[in-house]
Amino acid sequence: MKVLYKDKDILAIDKKSGILVDEILEKFPKYILAHRLDRETSGVMLLAKNNKAHEFLKKQFQARTIKKVYNTIVSGNVKNDRGIINKPIGRSPADFRRRLAGRGARGEMREAVTEYKVLKRFMASPAQNFSRFTRQNPTGSDTAKNLEQAKPFTYLEVRPKTGRTHQIRVHMKYLNHPVAGDSLYNPKEKGWGRMMLHACSIEFKDLKGKSVKVESPLPKEFAKLLK
């Protein structure tokens, strides 16, 4: 968990996919989580060093002034180059772990807004193994074999305007383009080794009122595929 930014009040770490919140608190026992990332999501995560900083960040999250940007790879060819998903999220009646947008959702429906932009569309066959991904206009001796099993995927930049549980994952599922490697919302898509969702940047104000932007490098799993 590399430290990406720190001052006397706030710490930003580079969370790896598969790391639990409990593991973060074990490493930084005196700090307070300012927000959460799902276990399989990687990227920038903020911690407060004291109660004053925690309340200060909490108010920014509640006011929606903190800017968060994610990168994700989703199944299928997303048609529109840009879009806004404005669909409330409730609970799934079929699985207590899941959330649901649209028809069939149960319980309290909470406002959820997600903006997205297509960065790249490509073909890949992740089921073979991660080192043998294929891209558009691929080369190499195994190209023909890989392309036989290749499927369309889309690389997106995503900006959640609200902070609901599983929001990006649920909204992508609602579009019928679930996040690749998401065992909960996209269980049929095998071979990725991790969920392809990464919190690449976050922008907030420190306690002096200065705007701070912290960025996390794109994970190697993304970089190998998209180079």
Secondary structure, 3 states (H helix, E strand, C coil): CEEEEECCCEEEEEECCCCCHHHHHHHCCCCEECCCCCCCCEEEEEEECCHHHHHHHHHHHHHCCCEEEEEEEEECCCCCCEEEEECCEEECCCCCCCEEECCCCEEEEECCEEEEEEEEEEEECCCCCHHHCCCCCCCCCCHHHHHHCCEEEEEEEEEECCCCCCHHHHHHHHCCCCECCCCCCCCCCCCCCCCCEEEEEEEEECCCCCEEEEECCCCHHHHHHHC
